Amino acid sequence: MTTARIIDLQLRLLDRQVIDTDGKFVCNVDDLELDVDEQGTPFVTAILVGPRALGPRFSGRLGRWVVAIATRLSEDRSTEPLRIDYRQVTEIGNVVKLARTKAELGVTPLEEWVDSRIIARIPGSGHAPE
């Protein structure tokens, strides 16, 4: 039987850094996936990562723009955000600790995604400053 714990998701999870078992930065919590049990109580099922998770948190045109660009620049053209199963979470504190390594999770944080998909495509972005 699992022990239920009530936490303020906005305060304790959203925008927190996620680290793996090696203590390495994995990503930030961009959004959460929730489900509802038989009694109608909501619970977290996954941490959502990347621009396709972050976009819907912005209202209106900006949010749609972020998701559209992320979808256009992804290899798979999926509109679904990257997911980390919430069962991998081992501790919630100043950071969210996971039971897996970054390589095992296969997620790319927003910062790495922006660097590889947008910044790298800007002419001259690979040159060192003079």
N, C-alpha and C positions, 0 to 999 in steps of 0.2 A: 504494500500500500504506500502510495506517495504522500508526502506531507505537503499540504497546501500552505503557501505563504502569501500574504497580501502585501504588495508594494506599490508605491506611486511610480508608475511606468515612466511618466514624463520626467520626473525628478531623478529617478535611480537608473534608468536604462537609456533613454533617447540621448543621442549624441555622445555617449560614453565611448572611450577607447576599448577595444577588444584585444586581448593578448592571448597568445597560445600557450601550450604547456612549457615551451622553452623561454617564455617571458618576452617573446617578440611581438611587436605591433602587427595586428592582422588588419584591422579596419576600425571604423566608427560605426556605432549603431545608427543607421539612417532611418529605419522604421521598424515596426514590429508586426508580425502576423498573429492574429488572435483567432481563437475558436471558442465555442460555447459548449459546456458539458450538458448532461441530461437535466440538471437542476437549473440551467440557465446562467450559470456562473462563467464569465469569460476567463480564459487562460491563454498564456503566450505559447505559441507553437514554434515560432522561428524568429530569428533576427534577420532583418532584410538589409541588404548592403548595396551600395552603388547609386548612381544617378537615377536609375529607374525606380529605386525605393525612395530617394530623397525628393524627386520631382513632385509627386502628389502631395507632399507636405507644404509646398508653396501653393498659393491660391492662383487660380485663373491661368492666364496666358503663360506666365513664367514657368509654372509647373509643367504645363503641357509641352513647352519648348524644351525643357531639360530632358524629359522622357523621350521626345521625338529625336533629339540629337543623339542621345545615348543609344536609341534603337537603330538609328541610321548608321552609326559608327561601330556597332557591334558586329561580330562575325556571324552570329546566328539570327540576327534581326528579331530576337525575342523581345517582347515588351515586359516580360516577367523579371522582377529583381532577383539578384543572387540571394540565396538563403543559407543560413546556418541553423541547423536544427537546435531548438532550445534545450534539448536533452544533453547537448555538449557543454552547456554552461555549468561550471563547477563552483563559481563564486561571483557575487555581485558586491562590489565595494567602490573604491575610486575608479577602478577599471572592471571590466567584465572578463573573467578568466574562463578559458575553455579547456576541454579535455583532449584536444587534438592540436597538431602542429598546423602552421599556416599552409604548408604544402599539401597536407591531407584534406584541408577544407576547400581549396580551390577557389577562393574568392579574391577579388582584386579591390582594394580600397579605392575610394573616389579619387584621392590624390594621385595614385599610380595610374588610374584610368585616364584622368585628365592629362597627365604628363605624356602617356603613350599615344593617346588618341587625338589630342588637340594640340598641345604644345609642340610635340615632335613634328607635326605637320606644318608648322610655321617656318617659312624660309629663314635660315640663319639661326634657328633656335638651338642647334647643336654646337655652335661655335662658342668657345670660351671668351669671356670679356677681355678686351685689350688693356 
